[in-house]
């Protein structure tokens, strides 16, 4: 089993997603332009979360961002490009968190706990973005849809890698990494529905409790001593 898992990990090496032309173009813009665009992305995430992507028109986005139509398009290019930017805001954060966890090292239990902590921190800081991310991704088309799927899969692979390492080390039971990763993500992702930054429990508190529940479920069973 251990050897098979190692082979599976090697076959699933993460490839860097191809940059969209608009991403490269943004890299050549001034810091002030970038700052204003980020503000538009954040404000528009609130608008989409409130009314939905398809039901929201350009006019409403212009009002919310205090911009004319021409100025809005100068910053976002198109409504779908704006939707993609909201998705990127979330994915940039979660992929960076996976990189931090990998760099920190430690046991699989420690890494999975840290990754959950980082993910819930992103969710509580960007609740509107996460709502749009989870509900409106089918509206992305073509290369943007491909980019989103690849970046989402990249993060999923990071979770699977931790789980596979725990199985190999004997820390976790012989669970199926892909299915278990989906269960872990489902457990964390939908906290956006109820976890609030000013709530009784902080994101960190919930992450630690989730880790206790989840890792307790997949942890290797220790043999019990027979009574004489």
C-alpha positions, 0 to 999 in steps of 0.5 A: 500500500505504501509503495502504491501511494508513493507512485500515486503521489509522483504521478500527481505532481502539480503543474503550474497553471498557464497565466491568462493574458489579463493576468500578465497585463495586470502585472505591468500596471501601476500600484495605484491601478492594482489597488483600485482594481482590488477594491473593485473586486472586493466590493463586487464580491459583496454585490454578487454575494447579495444578488447573484452573478447572473442577476447583477448588471454592470449598472449595479456594479458601477453604482457600487464602485462609484465608477462609470461604465468605461472606467469599470471596464478599464479595471476589470475588462469584462463581467466574467473577468471580474468573476474570475478575479474574485475566484483568484482572490480566494485561490491565491490565499488558499494555495499560499496557505498550502505552500506555507504548511508544506514549508513548515513541515512537521507531522501529517497531523500537524500539517493537516491541523495547520492547513485547516486553521489557515483555510478557516482564516481565509473563509472568515476574512473573505466570506463574500468571495467564498460565497461567490467562489462556491456558488458561481463558478459554473459561470466561468467559461473557456480558459477561465473555467480551466484555470479555476479547475486546475487551481482548485485541484492543486489545493485538493492535491495538497490535502491528499498529499498530507493524508497520503503521508500520514497513511505511509507513516502509520499516523492515519488509517488506510483511508482513500486519500481523494475521498477523505480530502473531499470530506475534509474540504466539505467540513471546512468550506461551508463554515462560511454559512455560520462562522463569523469573525465576531462570533463566540468561537474564532476561526482558530477555535473551530479549526482546532475542534475540527482537527480533533474530530477529523483526525480522531476519525482517521487516526490509526487505531492503537491495539487495545491490551487484552485483560488477563 
